Amino acid sequence: MPTRKIPRALAALPAVALLATGCTAMNDSGGGDGGDGDLTLSFANSYTTEHPHTRCGIQSVADTVNGNDNGVTVETFPNSQLGDDTERFTSVMEGDIDMDVQGSSALASTYEPIGVLDMAYAFNGPDHLFEFFDSEAAQQLKDDFAAETGTRILDVWFFGMRHFTANQAIREPADLQGLRMRYPDSPIYLENAKAVGADATTVAFEEVYLSLQQGVIDGQENPVPTIAAKSFDEVQSHISMSGHQTGSQLVVVNEDRWQQLSAEQREQLRTAVHETRAQNRRCIEDEKREILDGWRNDGGMTVVDDVDRDAFAARAEEYFTNNLSGEQLRLYQQVRESAK
C-alpha cells in the first residue's frame, strides 16, 4: 500500500478528528488499473460551507462519487482547513492533498502562462471560457501545466464576473482616475489594474472592509456574491457592472494519485467534476441575481448597468497585446481569437 505524507494542516488536528475523516493522509490501498482496496481522496478548497463553490461544486462532486460505490470516497475540506491557496497547491504537487480548487492567478506562481485565464476581458463571459477550455488549444495548456507541476486539471468552473464598487459610478476608464482601487497582491491582478487604467492599492482581503470604511482605499473589485458576503455594500454606495474579469476556478488533482485510480474510477470522477460545472454556474448566477435584485429593491447599493464595457475591453486588449510576450502572449492571442 502506498504511504501518504500527512499534510501539515492535518497534522495539527487531533488524532480523533483524523480517524473520523478517513482522509488520504493515512495509508490507503492503491486503486490503479490492477490494484485492490478502497481509496479516499481529500478535496480541499478555501470557501465556506455556504459558498456556491462548496454547496454546488465540491460537495456535489463528493456526493456523486460517493454515491457510485466504486471504491472511491471523496472527503471535503472547505474553508482553508488544509492551508491557504499557495500552501494547498504545494501540498497537491507533493501528494499530501489529492484534489483542490484554485484560481489561475494563484496557479500562475507555479506555471506562469496559465495566469492568462484570469486577465481582464480575456474572456467575454462564462460561455466563452467553457468553449475555450474544451478546445484543442486549451488541451495543450493543460498538458504543459501537468508536465510542469505533476498535477492534472480536471475541469474549469465559473467563479463569477468581477465588478467595480466605489462611492461613485465607474462607467468608463476615465472614471477610475484618482480612485485608489483595491486589488489582490498578485502579478496578474496588478497587470489587470494597469490594463483597465486603475490605480491599484494592495490590501489583504481580510482588511478590505475596514480599509473602505476608513478611506484608505476608495473602491474594490469582486464578484457580486463576494461583495455581499463581506458586507462591502455597507461601506460602498455604487456597484458598476463592468464584468472586467470572467472569474474561473480550476479543479486539480495530483497526477500520481490519479494514476492509482482504475480507468472506470477516473472516468466517473472526471464526469462528476465536468457535470457539476453547469450546476455550479447556476448557483453562482442565481445568487448574483438575487443579491442585485435586493439592492435595487431595498435602496441598497446603486447598480450601475450602463458601463462602457467595450471601452474597457479595448483598452485591456491593447495593453496586453503590447506588454505580454512569449507563451503568455501566444496563449492570450489564442483566447481572444477564439472569441471571434
GUGU-961749 format. One line per field, with one value per residue (C-alpha): residue number from 0; residue in three letters; x, y, z. Coordinates in steps of 0.1 Angstrom, whole numbers. Layout:
! GUGU-961749
tido: [NUM,...]
palum: [Ala,...]
u: [X,...]
v: [Y,...]
w: [Z,...]
END
This chain:
! GUGU-961749
tido: [0,1,2,3,4,5,6,7,8,9,10,11,12,13,14,15,16,17,18,19,20,21,22,23,24,25,26,27,28,29,30,31,32,33,34,35,36,37,38,39,40,41,42,43,44,45,46,47,48,49,50,51,52,53,54,55,56,57,58,59,60,61,62,63,64,65,66,67,68,69,70,71,72,73,74,75,76,77,78,79,80,81,82,83,84,85,86,87,88,89,90,91,92,93,94,95,96,97,98,99,100,101,102,103,104,105,106,107,108,109,110,111,112,113,114,115,116,117,118,119,120,121,122,123,124,125,126,127,128,129,130,131,132,133,134,135,136,137,138,139,140,141,142,143,144,145,146,147,148,149,150,151,152,153,154,155,156,157,158,159,160,161,162,163,164,165,166,167,168,169,170,171,172,173,174,175,176,177,178,179,180,181,182,183,184,185,186,187,188,189,190,191,192,193,194,195,196,197,198,199,200,201,202,203,204,205,206,207,208,209,210,211,212,213,214,215,216,217,218,219,220,221,222,223,224,225,226,227,228,229,230,231,232,233,234,235,236,237,238,239,240,241,242,243,244,245,246,247,248,249,250,251,252,253,254,255,256,257,258,259,260,261,262,263,264,265,266,267,268,269,270,271,272,273,274,275,276,277,278,279,280,281,282,283,284,285,286,287,288,289,290,291,292,293,294,295,296,297,298,299,300,301,302,303,304,305,306,307,308,309,310,311,312,313,314,315,316,317,318,319,320,321,322,323,324,325,326,327,328,329,330,331,332,333,334,335,336,337,338,339]
palum: [Met,Pro,Thr,Arg,Lys,Ile,Pro,Arg,Ala,Leu,Ala,Ala,Leu,Pro,Ala,Val,Ala,Leu,Leu,Ala,Thr,Gly,Cys,Thr,Ala,Met,Asn,Asp,Ser,Gly,Gly,Gly,Asp,Gly,Gly,Asp,Gly,Asp,Leu,Thr,Leu,Ser,Phe,Ala,Asn,Ser,Tyr,Thr,Thr,Glu,His,Pro,His,Thr,Arg,Cys,Gly,Ile,Gln,Ser,Val,Ala,Asp,Thr,Val,Asn,Gly,Asn,Asp,Asn,Gly,Val,Thr,Val,Glu,Thr,Phe,Pro,Asn,Ser,Gln,Leu,Gly,Asp,Asp,Thr,Glu,Arg,Phe,Thr,Ser,Val,Met,Glu,Gly,Asp,Ile,Asp,Met,Asp,Val,Gln,Gly,Ser,Ser,Ala,Leu,Ala,Ser,Thr,Tyr,Glu,Pro,Ile,Gly,Val,Leu,Asp,Met,Ala,Tyr,Ala,Phe,Asn,Gly,Pro,Asp,His,Leu,Phe,Glu,Phe,Phe,Asp,Ser,Glu,Ala,Ala,Gln,Gln,Leu,Lys,Asp,Asp,Phe,Ala,Ala,Glu,Thr,Gly,Thr,Arg,Ile,Leu,Asp,Val,Trp,Phe,Phe,Gly,Met,Arg,His,Phe,Thr,Ala,Asn,Gln,Ala,Ile,Arg,Glu,Pro,Ala,Asp,Leu,Gln,Gly,Leu,Arg,Met,Arg,Tyr,Pro,Asp,Ser,Pro,Ile,Tyr,Leu,Glu,Asn,Ala,Lys,Ala,Val,Gly,Ala,Asp,Ala,Thr,Thr,Val,Ala,Phe,Glu,Glu,Val,Tyr,Leu,Ser,Leu,Gln,Gln,Gly,Val,Ile,Asp,Gly,Gln,Glu,Asn,Pro,Val,Pro,Thr,Ile,Ala,Ala,Lys,Ser,Phe,Asp,Glu,Val,Gln,Ser,His,Ile,Ser,Met,Ser,Gly,His,Gln,Thr,Gly,Ser,Gln,Leu,Val,Val,Val,Asn,Glu,Asp,Arg,Trp,Gln,Gln,Leu,Ser,Ala,Glu,Gln,Arg,Glu,Gln,Leu,Arg,Thr,Ala,Val,His,Glu,Thr,Arg,Ala,Gln,Asn,Arg,Arg,Cys,Ile,Glu,Asp,Glu,Lys,Arg,Glu,Ile,Leu,Asp,Gly,Trp,Arg,Asn,Asp,Gly,Gly,Met,Thr,Val,Val,Asp,Asp,Val,Asp,Arg,Asp,Ala,Phe,Ala,Ala,Arg,Ala,Glu,Glu,Tyr,Phe,Thr,Asn,Asn,Leu,Ser,Gly,Glu,Gln,Leu,Arg,Leu,Tyr,Gln,Gln,Val,Arg,Glu,Ser,Ala,Lys]
u: [0,14,23,9,26,4,-3,9,-27,-39,-10,-23,-57,-65,-59,-97,-105,-80,-96,-130,-121,-105,-85,-58,-31,-34,-22,-46,-48,-38,-65,-47,-58,-49,-49,-74,-88,-107,-92,-102,-94,-90,-107,-97,-108,-108,-146,-170,-196,-223,-204,-218,-185,-188,-226,-230,-194,-171,-198,-218,-188,-182,-219,-219,-186,-195,-229,-213,-200,-170,-142,-135,-146,-142,-136,-140,-121,-136,-127,-89,-87,-57,-40,-43,-42,-4,1,-26,-14,21,6,-12,20,37,9,-2,-36,-53,-76,-80,-99,-77,-79,-55,-38,-27,-15,4,30,40,32,31,12,-20,-25,-38,-72,-76,-66,-90,-115,-96,-130,-163,-181,-186,-197,-165,-145,-160,-157,-120,-113,-128,-108,-76,-57,-66,-56,-20,-21,-34,-7,21,7,7,43,54,35,28,-9,-38,-65,-98,-120,-128,-157,-171,-163,-184,-179,-158,-172,-161,-175,-169,-188,-194,-203,-175,-188,-156,-118,-115,-138,-111,-86,-79,-95,-74,-88,-80,-66,-52,-14,-9,11,-19,-44,-19,-15,-53,-54,-29,-48,-81,-65,-69,-46,-41,-36,-29,-48,-52,-87,-94,-87,-108,-139,-120,-99,-130,-147,-116,-110,-76,-90,-118,-131,-125,-135,-150,-179,-213,-217,-183,-193,-224,-209,-182,-208,-189,-223,-223,-193,-197,-226,-223,-216,-206,-213,-180,-177,-140,-129,-145,-135,-126,-116,-96,-102,-68,-57,-23,-11,3,-29,-48,-28,-38,-74,-88,-99,-135,-129,-111,-139,-165,-145,-139,-176,-187,-164,-175,-212,-211,-199,-234,-249,-221,-226,-264,-258,-233,-256,-288,-271,-259,-293,-310,-284,-287,-325,-323,-301,-323,-355,-344,-324,-291,-262,-269,-265,-248,-257,-246,-209,-190,-175,-163,-141,-126,-122,-104,-80,-72,-66,-43,-24,-19,-10,17,30,28,55,64,40,17,12,6,-20,-37,-40,-55,-81,-90,-91,-115,-139,-142]
v: [0,35,56,91,120,138,174,200,212,177,170,198,181,159,122,115,140,124,90,104,119,88,111,101,113,79,48,39,9,18,15,16,-5,-36,-26,-35,-18,14,49,81,114,146,175,209,244,279,286,285,257,281,294,282,266,244,238,234,223,205,188,179,161,143,132,119,100,86,75,54,29,21,20,58,81,119,137,175,201,236,270,266,238,224,258,289,287,286,261,238,237,229,201,188,188,170,145,154,166,149,175,213,242,271,303,305,336,315,287,311,314,279,279,315,311,298,332,344,328,355,385,414,409,379,361,375,355,320,306,317,304,269,268,277,253,224,233,217,249,245,209,219,243,215,191,217,225,188,183,213,207,170,178,173,199,180,210,247,262,297,318,349,381,407,443,476,491,527,557,568,553,539,539,543,541,578,574,553,582,595,564,541,507,477,447,414,414,391,398,390,412,441,438,438,471,487,472,490,522,517,529,496,496,461,453,419,406,404,441,454,463,484,500,511,523,543,557,540,528,542,511,474,447,413,391,401,372,381,417,408,381,405,434,458,472,488,509,514,532,520,488,493,462,463,425,431,396,362,346,309,281,251,217,200,165,151,130,101,98,100,71,49,51,25,36,34,54,81,84,86,113,133,131,142,172,181,177,198,227,237,233,254,282,283,286,315,333,327,341,371,379,376,400,426,425,430,461,475,470,479,510,494,499,518,493,510,490,514,507,511,476,480,509,489,458,477,493,460,442,469,468,430,428,453,441,403,381,345,318,342,363,333,319,353,357,322,331,364,348,321,349,360]
w: [0,-8,22,21,39,64,54,79,84,91,114,137,140,170,163,168,141,117,123,117,83,69,47,23,47,63,45,16,-5,-41,-67,-100,-130,-112,-75,-49,-18,-13,-18,-1,-19,0,-18,-3,-10,5,6,34,36,24,-7,-40,-49,-18,-19,-57,-65,-42,-21,-52,-67,-34,-32,-68,-65,-30,-43,-71,-46,-68,-42,-41,-14,-17,17,15,35,30,45,40,66,48,43,21,-17,-21,7,-6,-42,-30,-10,-41,-61,-32,-29,6,-7,-36,-51,-48,-64,-74,-94,-124,-109,-79,-101,-122,-94,-104,-141,-154,-187,-170,-155,-189,-179,-153,-174,-177,-206,-219,-220,-230,-203,-190,-223,-240,-210,-213,-251,-250,-221,-241,-272,-286,-278,-241,-241,-249,-220,-197,-209,-204,-169,-160,-172,-152,-119,-117,-113,-137,-144,-145,-154,-151,-130,-133,-103,-113,-132,-113,-110,-95,-64,-51,-38,-73,-106,-128,-164,-184,-179,-171,-141,-124,-124,-89,-72,-51,-61,-40,-60,-47,-43,-73,-105,-128,-109,-107,-145,-148,-130,-154,-183,-174,-161,-124,-96,-77,-40,-25,7,23,17,54,57,27,47,73,46,27,59,69,34,30,-4,-25,-41,-49,-74,-68,-79,-65,-41,-25,-22,-4,18,30,35,13,4,39,30,-7,-25,-61,-79,-116,-137,-156,-158,-163,-155,-161,-129,-131,-108,-119,-103,-100,-89,-80,-110,-90,-71,-104,-118,-87,-98,-122,-157,-145,-114,-133,-158,-130,-112,-144,-153,-118,-120,-155,-150,-118,-140,-151,-117,-101,-127,-120,-83,-88,-112,-92,-61,-81,-95,-60,-45,-72,-71,-34,-38,-64,-45,-10,-18,-11,-35,-67,-95,-125,-156,-183,-181,-214,-213,-249,-239,-210,-231,-260,-236,-219,-252,-264,-231,-230,-267,-262,-229,-229,-246,-252,-242,-224,-255,-276,-252,-248,-286,-288,-262,-279,-313,-300,-291,-327]
END
